[in-house]
């Protein structure tokens, strides 16, 4: 499976253009039912808005949908979708709500406004790369616990679980070469007495990426 980008977190932004109020919302969504639920949730919240335009893309099944929700054809949903396609982001749902302010924006103005709404929401939520992570059991004597946690954080590893017995056993998830780098530090810290045991591999989102 190839690596791909998804929203890191929910995004929410707002701006005014010629007295029209644009409210943007973004969510990471893993299936079409979840995306549809977010759209309906927004429509209920902003029932009094003139338009709730939306788009979503679900990687599983290659599902792509969008709607202008009453705006002139091609001025809202498609421009919003184009923002995410240019950024190569998938597994998302984005809704841009417009409260009409009485001034017509024209086709070009609407396209720019809805594109801005989508881009602002994406910038607010950020992106995360979904890639292979490996799961390892890490033996950890109590005197080394805090130091080992620091070393795990240094390679962006995530501690999934901790079993406290005579010694501590951590279950940690590592991105890419993180396990290899950490293993070297573990050997140094324990003078070769400690070693990790691999427990699996899975695709998962990583930290927020700089943009």
Long-range contacts (C-beta under 8 A, 24 or more apart in sequence): 1-132, 1-203, 3-129, 3-130, 3-131, 4-59, 4-88, 4-90, 4-91, 4-129, 4-130, 5-87, 5-88, 5-89, 5-90, 5-127, 5-128, 5-129, 5-130, 5-209, 6-89, 6-90, 6-91, 6-92, 6-127, 6-128, 6-130, 6-205, 7-89, 7-91, 7-92, 7-122, 7-125, 7-126, 7-127, 7-128, 8-125, 8-126, 8-127, 8-128, 8-205, 8-207, 8-208, 8-209, 9-125, 9-126, 9-208, 10-125, 11-120, 11-121, 11-122, 11-123, 11-124, 11-125, 11-126, 12-121, 12-124, 13-117, 13-120, 13-121, 13-123, 13-124, 15-116, 15-117, 15-120, 16-101, 17-105, 17-109, 17-113, 17-116, 18-101, 18-103, 18-105, 18-109, 19-101, 19-102, 19-103, 20-98, 20-99, 20-100, 20-101, 20-103, 20-105, 20-113, 21-98, 21-99, 21-101, 22-96, 22-97, 22-98, 22-113, 22-114, 22-116, 22-117, 23-49, 23-96, 23-97, 23-98, 23-99, 23-117, 24-94, 24-95, 24-96, 24-97, 24-117, 24-118, 24-120, 24-121, 25-94, 25-95, 25-96, 25-97, 25-121, 26-92, 26-93, 26-94, 26-118, 26-121, 26-122, 26-124, 26-125, 27-92, 27-93, 27-94, 28-91, 28-92, 29-56, 29-58, 29-91, 29-92, 29-93, 30-58, 30-60, 30-91, 31-58, 31-60, 32-56, 32-58, 32-61, 32-63, 32-65, 34-93, 35-65, 35-93, 38-93, 38-95, 39-93, 39-95, 42-95, 42-97, 46-97, 46-99, 48-99, 49-97, 49-98, 49-99, 50-98, 50-99, 50-100, 51-76, 51-97, 51-98, 51-100, 52-95, 52-96, 52-97, 52-98, 53-77, 53-80, 53-95, 53-96, 53-97, 53-98, 53-114, 54-80, 54-93, 54-94, 54-95, 54-96, 55-80, 55-81, 55-84, 55-93, 55-94, 55-118, 56-92, 56-93, 56-94, 57-81, 57-84, 57-85, 57-89, 57-90, 57-91, 57-92, 58-90, 58-91, 59-90, 59-91, 71-98, 71-110, 71-114, 72-107, 72-110, 74-107, 74-111, 75-107, 75-110, 75-111, 75-114, 76-110, 76-111, 76-114, 77-114, 79-111, 79-114, 79-115, 79-118, 80-114, 80-115, 80-117, 80-118, 81-118, 82-115, 83-115, 83-118, 83-119, 83-122, 84-118, 84-122, 87-122, 87-127, 89-122, 89-127, 94-118, 94-121, 94-122, 96-121, 123-211, 126-208, 126-209, 126-211, 127-208, 127-209, 127-211, 128-205, 128-206, 128-207, 128-208, 128-209, 129-205, 129-206, 129-209, 130-203, 130-204, 130-205, 130-206, 131-175, 131-176, 131-203, 131-204, 131-206, 132-176, 132-201, 132-202, 132-203, 133-173, 133-174, 133-175, 133-201, 133-202, 133-203, 133-204, 133-206, 134-173, 134-174, 134-179, 134-198, 134-200, 134-201, 135-160, 135-171, 135-172, 135-173, 135-174, 135-198, 135-199, 135-200, 135-201, 135-202, 136-171, 136-172, 136-173, 136-174, 136-179, 136-196, 136-197, 136-198, 136-199, 137-169, 137-170, 137-171, 137-196, 137-197, 137-199, 138-169, 138-170, 138-171, 138-172, 138-182, 138-186, 138-194, 138-196, 139-167, 139-168, 139-169, 139-194, 139-195, 139-196, 140-167, 140-168, 140-169, 140-170, 140-194, 141-167, 141-168, 141-190, 141-194, 142-167, 142-168, 144-189, 144-190, 147-189, 148-186, 148-189, 151-182, 151-185, 151-186, 151-189, 152-182, 154-185, 155-179, 155-181, 155-182, 156-206, 156-207, 157-182, 171-199, 173-202, 173-204, 175-206
